[in-house]
């Protein structure tokens, strides 16, 4: 199964989310890898480099590969997709053909957004691109699901709660689990870890809740694929 964490807007926490999801899912026994498609920033690749220095056996195994946009379909579908049961794509922020190709390859698209008007506007643009790609995939006999997750969320701020309601009104499926603004996420990235491997219980709990909800979606998607 291929899960892409992507959005047209940068700075929404795609790489951080992809890394943390991968760590917990790997801890749960999934045979997985992360595909970093941002050849300029290479955030997940740099994270993996730090992680590799920690030594094998002390942490969950999360292989990360840098993907050439020119051969992305072959690399993910024919190589990584056959070797790993789960491929998590760390998507690049760009309104390009690459975004469409990533959606078409995916079984599930997870789109993190911040609680801001600009993010909602960007989501509206992304939804148009997603629907176009979804139609193409369905014409090819496949299916793709979309879920949105609020990142850097503060439930004590009225605007954050209102943005959540606005997203639901857009007709997309918003996950109940939300990710807060926590230092632990920054610390984890710098240390090549996931928050599940640190001591912040609150960060661990909210990421575990997100994974639990995501696993239900994964099972639904897998069942639909047959």
Secondary structure, DSSP 8 states (H G I E B T S, - for coil): -EEEE--SSSSS-HHHHHHHHHHHHHHTT--EEEEE--TTT-HHHHHHHHHHTT-TTSS---EEEE--GGGHHIIIIIIIHHH-SEEEEE----SSHHHHHHHHH-SEEEEEEESSHHHHHHHHHHHHHHHHHHHHHHHTT---EEEEEEESB-TTSHHHHHHHHHHHHTT--B-S---B--HHHHHHHHHT--GGGSS-HHHHHHHHHHHHHHHHHHHHHHHHH-
